[in-house]
Amino acid sequence: MLMFYHFFFRNHVKENKISYLWGKKWMCVSVFFLRSEFLHLSCQGSFPGNLNLVLVLRPSTFFQRTLSDFLFKFNKDEFKMKVVMLSSVTELHAYIDPGQLTTDLGGTREYCHDSWISHRTAIEAFALMVKTTAQTLQAFGTELAETELPNDAEATTSLLHTHSLKKDKMKVFAEDACWTLDETETAFDDFWERHRTKLEQCLQLRHFEQHFREDVLDLALSLASEGDRLIENSHYAEDSIRPKCSELRGVCEEISSSLRTKKSLLLRALELHHALEKARRWCEDGIFLLANQPVDRCQSQDGAEAALQELERYLDTAAVHILSDRGAICCQYEAVLNTPLRVRGKKKTKTMENLFFCPLLQPGDIFLFSDHLSGTGGDGFPEADHVMNELLETERVYVEELLCVLEGYAAEMENPAMAHLLPSSLHSKRDVLFGNMWEIYQFHKRTFLKELEAYTDCPELVGRCFLERMKDLQIYEAYCQNKPRSESLWRQCSDCAFFQECQKKLEHKLGLDSYLLKPVQRITKYQLLLKELLKYSKGCNGCDDLQEALSSILGILKAVNDSMHLIAITGYEGNLSDLGRLLMQGSFSVWTEHKKGHAKVKDLARFKPMQRHLFLHEKALLFCKRREENGEGYEKAPSYSFKHSLSMSAVGITENAKGDNKKFEIWCNSRDEVFIVQAPTAEIKTSWVNEIRKVLTEQLKACRGNFEMVETAL
């Protein structure tokens, strides 16, 4: 003992346990002291906790004592805990009760190192055995729990036998391992008993199903053959047996023929189902193609023509999905399902349609067959109901998509955990990127969807719902007006890690820009659905409401489209809102004539028309020059430079000009200034002339009304 350093460690646990170890050289001692983290990790299995005191019993020899004192003083500033150097065992007893020390340290506790090693080895071996046994039991239990029950009796019998053998081997293994954990053995036996019972019940079920599915026709024919044998053996009741055998064979043939017919029909119906599934996928791919058409692509003629050609090529593939024999299959399906069965010469009142149902179609396709299966004898299908279902289903999906975008993108822009991924250009720009999408979501979620659902059973009346909420639907105008700013911001930040992380979390195949386009697509979709409902609701009570709703939606779309052009006007010094409601806008070729102008200027104006974009307001007519941008997306969209304006209170109009049915004249100041306007088509010219005349007529009526009020006042 005198040649070893002894260490005593005391920690903060309740038991205040004391452990000790020893080393031979001071280098070992200093390493332990300096590496307190290592010391803690090495000893935490014995007494987890923080060490706060280390007692060191120095050796008794003079040389070793002197060396240890020197090294202790030299290194004590680097020690990580309190260290007390003791000169004798007596000093040690002042810190530690002798009852906690072994006899070699003046204590009373008996200790045999060989016995300790023997016991420790036995404990570790037992722990390893318990761990191995537990892992084996767990693996076996997992195998039993995850086993799928077979679908036939033979496989179930084999599985029950296999699992029983494995269970017996597990019991033998556990017994050989000296299974002393009674609770574990009991739990395993209970688990096995439940599993065995389940397998046995599965076997009983499979036997029952097997007997249930036994071929009744084979049994009937076997019975008829048995009757033939009785007749051949000169049975005394031959006259009674023979007609029964004939009846059995007749019934078997009738049922076999009916089953063959039904099998053939079901196979054809299955083919129809596959064809419908392909057609459905074709429609979904078409919708996907439309949804992914960039809006900016249609801002130029070349882009629009390319998009149309792409869509036309896709439409050319529709021919392979035409179901020419659909009606014939439906009629045969109804006829066979309603064919009564005759058994033993008695007509059964139940038909095959009542006996079973074969779900050949998806719920969305069932409208194709509803008239035939209902037995109404109608000539057409309930298309109006189908359109209404589409309106409701797409409305629900639309609401879910808006919420997904708002929660998965917009809300994440305010999430502190995502702040490090958000580029500085997006800070405080959520309203720019998403516009008033939250307002749109609230309207559809809380109001519009619920009101549409109220018309589920009367789609012809849904026009009322649109008419009542037409003012609310004008919120789309603000969204579309903000779209250029949103697109510009998206292009700047579309590749940032923030959007990629959000898209990954949402598991979206498409990027955010596709979902930002959803409101524009939705307000456009309404007019298509209303047109379909109107087509199938002719003569119904709500037909007028549907027509008015369609006109109103088209008006909103026109207002949205006009507003998109208005915000692109540059150079106008006044306030556009002061000019009244925008009535029409479009591009024209324009010539100007001035009575007081120079002759050359007049001639040049006659033969070189200006390309102008006209904006007809209630109070003024604006002449702008269209300018194409060279950027991408909305940056490539045209802008309009303001050139001239005419007050509608001072203009006149000549419907026909220069003998051209596409030209008309707008003039002011007693024709001192004349604008010859050529429309792209005669129809466009007529609509503009009519609208301008309407504005002038309204102004005349207003002037007359004011004059009459003045006269009355006088």
MOQUITA-V260059 format. One record per backbone hydrogen bond with DSSP energy under -0.5 kcal/mol. CO is the residue of the C=O (numbers start at 0). NH is the residue of the N-H. If there is no record, write none. Layout:
[[CO NH] [CO NH]]
//
This chain:
[[0 3] [4 22] [5 56] [6 20] [7 54] [8 18] [9 51] [9 52] [12 15] [16 10] [18 8] [20 6] [22 4] [24 27] [24 28] [25 29] [26 30] [27 31] [28 32] [29 33] [30 34] [32 79] [33 35] [34 38] [35 39] [36 40] [37 41] [38 42] [39 43] [42 45] [42 46] [49 11] [51 81] [52 9] [53 83] [54 7] [54 56] [55 57] [55 85] [56 5] [60 64] [61 65] [62 66] [63 67] [64 68] [65 69] [66 70] [67 71] [68 72] [69 73] [70 74] [71 75] [74 77] [75 78] [81 53] [83 55] [83 85] [85 57] [87 91] [88 92] [89 93] [90 93] [91 94] [91 95] [96 99] [97 100] [97 107] [97 108] [100 108] [101 104] [101 106] [102 105] [108 102] [111 115] [112 116] [113 117] [114 118] [115 119] [116 120] [117 121] [118 122] [119 123] [120 124] [121 125] [122 126] [123 127] [124 128] [125 129] [126 130] [127 131] [128 132] [129 133] [130 134] [131 135] [132 136] [133 137] [134 138] [135 139] [136 140] [137 141] [138 142] [139 143] [140 144] [141 145] [143 146] [151 155] [152 156] [153 157] [154 158] [155 159] [156 160] [157 161] [158 162] [159 163] [160 164] [161 165] [162 166] [163 167] [164 168] [165 169] [166 170] [167 171] [168 172] [169 173] [170 174] [171 175] [172 176] [173 178] [174 177] [177 179] [179 181] [180 184] [181 185] [182 186] [183 187] [184 188] [185 189] [186 190] [187 191] [188 192] [189 193] [190 194] [191 195] [192 196] [193 197] [194 198] [195 199] [196 200] [197 201] [198 202] [199 203] [200 204] [201 205] [202 206] [203 207] [204 208] [205 209] [206 210] [207 211] [208 212] [210 213] [213 215] [214 218] [215 219] [216 220] [217 221] [218 222] [219 223] [220 224] [221 225] [222 226] [223 227] [224 228] [225 229] [226 230] [227 231] [228 232] [229 234] [230 233] [234 237] [236 239] [236 240] [237 241] [238 242] [239 243] [240 244] [241 245] [242 246] [243 247] [244 248] [245 249] [246 250] [247 251] [248 252] [249 253] [250 254] [251 255] [252 256] [253 257] [254 258] [255 259] [256 260] [257 261] [258 262] [259 263] [260 264] [261 265] [262 266] [263 267] [264 268] [265 269] [266 270] [267 271] [268 272] [269 273] [270 274] [271 275] [272 276] [273 277] [274 278] [275 279] [276 280] [277 281] [278 282] [279 283] [280 284] [281 285] [282 286] [283 287] [284 288] [285 289] [286 290] [287 291] [289 292] [291 293] [293 296] [293 297] [294 297] [295 298] [296 299] [299 303] [300 304] [301 305] [302 306] [303 307] [304 308] [305 309] [306 310] [307 311] [308 312] [309 313] [310 314] [311 315] [313 316] [314 317] [315 318] [316 319] [317 320] [318 321] [321 323] [322 325] [324 328] [325 329] [326 330] [327 331] [328 332] [329 333] [330 334] [331 335] [332 336] [333 337] [335 338] [336 351] [336 352] [337 339] [338 351] [340 342] [340 347] [342 345] [345 342] [349 340] [350 353] [350 354] [351 355] [356 358] [357 359] [361 364] [361 365] [362 365] [364 367] [365 368] [365 369] [368 372] [369 373] [370 374] [370 375] [370 376] [371 374] [380 382] [381 385] [382 386] [383 387] [384 388] [385 389] [386 390] [387 391] [388 392] [389 393] [390 394] [391 395] [392 396] [393 397] [394 398] [395 399] [396 400] [397 401] [398 402] [399 403] [400 404] [401 405] [402 406] [403 407] [404 408] [404 409] [405 410] [408 412] [409 412] [410 413] [411 414] [413 415] [414 417] [415 418] [417 420] [417 421] [418 421] [420 422] [420 497] [422 425] [423 426] [425 428] [428 432] [429 433] [430 434] [433 436] [435 439] [436 440] [437 441] [438 442] [439 443] [440 444] [441 445] [442 446] [442 447] [443 448] [446 450] [447 451] [448 452] [449 453] [451 454] [452 455] [454 457] [457 460] [458 461] [460 463] [461 464] [461 465] [462 466] [463 467] [464 468] [466 469] [468 472] [470 473] [471 474] [472 475] [473 476] [473 477] [474 478] [475 479] [476 480] [477 481] [478 482] [479 482] [481 485] [482 486] [483 487] [484 488] [485 489] [486 490] [487 491] [488 492] [489 493] [492 495] [495 499] [496 500] [497 501] [498 502] [499 503] [500 504] [501 505] [502 506] [502 507] [510 513] [510 514] [511 514] [511 515] [512 516] [514 517] [516 520] [517 521] [518 522] [519 523] [520 524] [521 525] [522 526] [523 527] [524 528] [525 529] [526 530] [527 531] [528 532] [529 533] [530 534] [531 535] [533 536] [536 539] [539 542] [541 545] [542 546] [543 547] [544 548] [545 549] [546 550] [547 551] [548 552] [549 553] [550 554] [551 555] [552 556] [553 557] [554 558] [555 559] [556 560] [557 561] [558 562] [559 563] [560 564] [561 565] [562 566] [564 567] [565 568] [567 639] [569 641] [570 572] [573 575] [574 577] [575 578] [576 579] [578 618] [580 582] [580 617] [583 615] [585 613] [587 611] [588 677] [589 609] [590 675] [592 673] [593 596] [597 601] [598 602] [599 603] [600 604] [601 605] [602 606] [603 607] [606 608] [609 589] [609 611] [611 587] [611 613] [612 623] [613 585] [613 615] [614 616] [614 621] [615 582] [615 583] [618 647] [619 616] [620 645] [621 614] [621 623] [622 642] [622 643] [623 612] [623 625] [624 640] [626 638] [631 634] [632 635] [634 630] [635 628] [638 626] [639 569] [639 641] [640 624] [643 622] [645 620] [646 649] [647 650] [649 668] [651 666] [652 654] [653 664] [656 659] [658 660] [659 656] [659 662] [661 678] [662 656] [663 676] [664 653] [665 674] [666 651] [667 671] [667 672] [668 671] [671 594] [672 667] [673 592] [673 675] [674 665] [674 676] [675 590] [676 663] [676 678] [677 588] [680 684] [681 685] [682 686] [683 687] [684 688] [685 689] [686 690] [687 691] [688 692] [689 693] [690 694] [691 695] [692 696] [693 697] [694 698] [695 699] [696 700] [697 701] [698 702] [699 703] [700 704] [701 705] [702 706] [703 707] [704 708] [705 709] [706 710] [707 711] [708 712] [709 713]]
//
